[in-house]
Structure formats: C-alpha cells, structure tokens
Amino acid sequence: MLFKQSSMAFRLACIYTVSAFSILMICALALYWIFTSRLEKENYRFLVNNIFILNKIIQEKANKSLIEVQEALKEEVILEPGFYHYYVRVLDGHNTTVIETPKMSALVPHERFAGLRPERLGVFPTKYWATYKNKTRKRHFLLIDALVSSPDHRKEGLWTIEIGMDISSERDIIIDYRQGLLIVLLLGTFCSALLGVVVTRKGLKPLRDMTRSTQQITIARLKERLNPASWPQELYTLAIAVNNMLDRIEDGFIRLSQFSGDLAHELRTPITNLMGEAEIALSRPRTNDEYREVLESSTEELGRIALMIENLLFLARAENPRAAVRFSNVAADQIIKEVCDFYGVLAEEKNIKLSYYGEANLKADVLMLRRAVSNLVSNALIHSRPQTEITLSVLPKDMTVIITVEDQGHGIPKEHLPHIFDRFYRVDWARSQNTGGTGLGLAIVKFIMDLHKGKVDIKSEVNRGTRVSLIFPSNYTQSV
Amino acid sequence: MRLLIVEDEPKTANYLRKGLSENRFIVDVAVDGEEGILLAESYQYDLIILDVMLPKMNGWSILSLLRNKNIMAPVLFLTARDSIEDRVLGLELGADDYLVKPFAFSELLARIRAILRRGQVSQTELLIIADLQVDLLRHKAQRGKDRFELTPKEFALLSLLARRKGEVVSRTIIAEQVWDMNFDSNTNVVDVAVRRLRSKVDDPFDKKLIHTIRGVGYVMEDRDAI
C-alpha cells in the first residue's frame, strides 16, 4: 500500500537497487563457488595422489621387513618442516603406528579419523573427507584416510594411511575473498541505488515539466495547450489525451458561460418590459382599464418567463445522470397521431396540411417522446408558409426506428445548423422573438434523444424546407 | 371551506390569502411550522397548503408531525425545488399534490378544487349554463334549440369549461385535459381551439359565455347572472 502511494522516483530507484543487488549477489555467489570448488578439487587431487604414492611404496616392499618399509616411506612421510603443509601417518593392522610425520600426533591425533569410514583403496567420494579444527593450535585440517593391503598379505590385516592437510592459510584466503565479495556487493548496491535515484530523477524530469506546464493552465488561460512534440513517447500520448480533455473542458466551459450570458440576456428583455410597464403605470393616475391592460401584459410576460424556467429545469434534470426516464413500450404512430391531433386546429388555421404515416413500436418515455415530437411540429408550424405541408412519419429501418418531421418552410441556412441544438440559439433573432419561443425547443429535443441514446439528424435547405429525424437505436426499438 | 397556508414569505402568503379569499375560501396563514401545527390542531381544515422550505421545520417534517397527531386534512406542497426525489418523498409522506414554483394562481386553484372534489363523484350528466346545455352522456351540446356540430376535441374542451363553470381554466390545464399534453407548448394551439369553439358556441349569439382572462386562461360563465 505504502509502496503504491510513494513517489514514482522512489519506486523506480527501489526496483533498480533490488535488481542490481540481486545480480551482484548472484555473481558473487557464483565467483565464490567457482573459487572454492576449484581449491577443493586441487586439494582432493593432491591428497589422493599422495595416498596412491604411499600405497605404491608399501606394495613394492611386500614381504620385506617393517624397518625396510619404514625406510622406504620415510622420504614421503618425514618431511622437511614447513615445506609441505601436510601430515602422514601409516598404521598397521593392529592400529599401531608404522610411521608418521613428526608432530602429527599433536596436530592431528589418530582419534580424529575415527569418524571417517575408511574404504579399501579405490574411489574417494568427497563425503569421506572431513575438516578438523585444532583449537589449541588454531589450525584447520583436511582429513582423508584409506585402507590398503599390508605388505605382508597373509600375516596382517589391512594397513591404514591417514593424511591430514593443513588448510589454514587456504581458509584465510577464502575468508578474505568472501569479505572482498561482500564489500563489492554492498558498495555495488549502494552505487547502483545512488545511480538509480539519479537516473530516475533524470528520467522523470519530463513528468515534472509536464506537471508544471499543466499547472499553468487555469480557467483564465484555458486556451493554452501542452506541446506534445516536446515530450518523450510515453508522455506524448498523455499530453495528447490531456489536450483533448482540455478541448472538451474548454468547449463545455464556453458553452456554459455563453449559456449563463444568454440566460441573463433572455431574462433581461421580459424583466425590462415588466419594470417599465409597471413604472409607467404607477407614474400617474390611470383608469381601471389601463391598469388592467398593464397587469394582463405583465401576466403574459411572466408566463413566458415561467415557461422558460420550466424548460430550463427540464434540461437540468435531463443532464442529471439520475434523471428518471420511465421507459415503456410505446406505439410511436400513436404518439405522432396525438401530436397531429393537438396541432391540427392550428395547422388548419394557418392553412398548412398536417399529415402522418407509418407505424413502429419502440421503448421510450411517453411524455418525453411526445414532448420531442411536439417541439418539432411546433417549430415546423412556426416556420411554414400557408399552402405547404408538414409530414410526420415513423418507420423502422435497419434495427432503428426513425421518426421524421418534414416541412416545406423557410429552412435553416447552413452556417446555423451546427448550433441549432444549443440553448437559446436562434436563427433569426428578430423574427423568433415575436413567435414567443424560448429558444429551448430543439435543445430539449436533443436532450430527450440523448436520454434515449438516440440521435437527431437535421437536413435543411433555405426556402425548400427542413427535415428532422429522431433516430432511436436498436435496443430501444421493438419489432411491430 | 377552510384552508391553512403555511408560508414564511410574506408576499407569497399575502397574495395567496387574497386570491383564495376572493374565491370564497376561509384562509388562515401561519408563518412557520410550529404555528401551523398549532392552528391545524385548533381548527378543522379542509386543506393545508405547505411550503417545503420553511425556517425551523421544513414542510416534510410538518407533514409527518401532522399525520402523527392524526390530522388527516389533505396537504398540497408548494416548492421551488423540483426533483423527482422531492416529489416522491412528498407523496410518500402522504401529500396529496405537489406544485412547483413558479406556478400560475389558476393552476393552484384548479388543484385545490381537484383535491376537494375528490371522493365526490359528480352525478350530473347535463350541464346547464344560461341557455347552453351540455349532455355529457350523449356527447351533445346545444344552445336554445340550435344543436352544435362539434368535433370530439371541441366537445371535450366545451365540457371541460362547462364543468369548471366560473373557474378560470389555464391553457396548460386545457392542453393537459383535452389533448393529454403535459407540458407548456409555446404555440397558441389552445387559443385557436377556443376561438373555433367560440365561433360555434358564442359567435352566433348575443350572450357570450366563454371569456378570455388575458394572460391566465379562459372561463365559462353567465356574466349576467353574477
């Protein structure tokens, strides 16, 4: 846990150090093993060789007197002191010493060999070796023994050759070597840790730079971006991702500030009207009818504000991810029929032919669906000329259900199309104000479609008409 | 009919009292929950109008307290907060209706009347206003001896206005009741529909029955009779 939360540099340095330590450790162990096994092999060869030589001398003196045998062995056994660090003892069948290197009984007593299992001369497995530490003399010995035939085969049993090799200096060397390795290991680890810290700090520098650059982007400087080209490969993608996120935030932010500006503006006009009318009405005595006129006008204006607030709250609710959308199976043709019924009188009044066709079922929130279609038809009616047609249709197509509202009205100039679903966006400000719209109708349509995971498609040609399609995705549709 | 309003905002309380009194209700106003409960315990109210956001005690707590004290008068909530959770909470606690600010006074009046009407099944099959007769059973309407040729929607509109005789019916309620459109459309569909109805029901006659209350809605009444 702690490791996961600690700094990346620390973690990298740790990983680096641990791996450096492991590698050094493996190397040191390998070197140590090679060195000691090599020494051991040498010692073994030396000892075995000596046993062979001694055996050969004994066998050559077969059937000779003990004195002769001792004489023959003397050269190999009675060594010049300090020349070879090994000691030899030859015992006869009764374990009586035939000959031994001087001082041997003090340094390597016969009893020390008791633990070994002497075999007849042959292979000497290493396990028949033993080490012995003579504590009083502070010397280490390597012990080996072998049973050999006695010179006199019949009369006596097997003879024993015992060799004790002084390996004290060798051990000192090994200890020195071991210490050297340990120092190298520790120093190496320390150095690699230090190096690790330096390398990771250097390696992570771009990240710090990036942090600094990112910190400089504030709401006031939302236009600034990271320059992806100046970062290494790994951070390049991150920089691009951050930039994309900034694009989205900036977009949302601009929309939001535009929205609050628009909202203030939208409210400013009706509130100015209300204030002005009331002020003027109160500035001098009026007739009852005049007062009534003002109050009626105010009520209308306030009704418009209330409608706007209702619509805005609807949008705010739709933006809430927990917005309650009550899905049910809906006959879409029934919905468009109802909407046409509702607008029928108005269409007739304006001499516009309002018709519908097609049928399909889909999964939707009835109230919202009706609202979306209603908004589209109301727009179409506002922007249509007399003697034209408005056609609604609902058709299943490629696993989707498409509800279309098509008019032959004024149409929408191309440059306005991308913004048409923004709140308060109006194609023709002057004309729209008179129609009493809130500028939220299409925004609401868009939101309703978002909630249904659907899309709105709008095609328009100036003076030819507009066609808006609500496309419901497959999992929201049902076969009839 | 006696109503209790629990509302801390003086302007709101004032106009509600005025408006409701003029519509022949006896109105008491309490400025906070404690006073409201005290009043509710002292008098038998036909309806209690509760603001949700009140000092000291909110509307919901007042409602649960009232119900605990076994005061079962119907309750209508007024609130500036409009979320589904709020709605559900209010209705779960046993509120009878829920109205979000800003609301039209005619809307409030219609809702109050709807709550008070509950349980009283209207037995009338024939509505008579001056010389207008609306036969709800046979879907026929006539003035004097002239029978009207009405479309089903026109008849629905006429019977709605006739049933609410003397009440101002807002455009929202008309759209909702006649066409099942539960939201405010920014078009004048309702006005056009009413104009068409008038052309059949009112225009040929001297005595007009459908009156426009500008900015509010429509009312059907025999003005000579008042």
Interface residues (C-beta under 8 A of the other chain):
Chain A: L295 E296 S297 S298 T299 E300 L302 G303 I305 A306 L307 I309 E310 L313 F314 R317 N320 A323 A324 E338 D341 F342 Y343 V345 L346 E349 L367 R370 R371 S374 S378 L381 I382 T435 G436 G437 T438 G441
Chain B: D82 S83 I84 V100 P102 F103 A104 K153 A175 W179 D180 M181 N182 F183 D184 S185 N186 T187 N188 V189 V192 A193 R196 R214 G215 V216
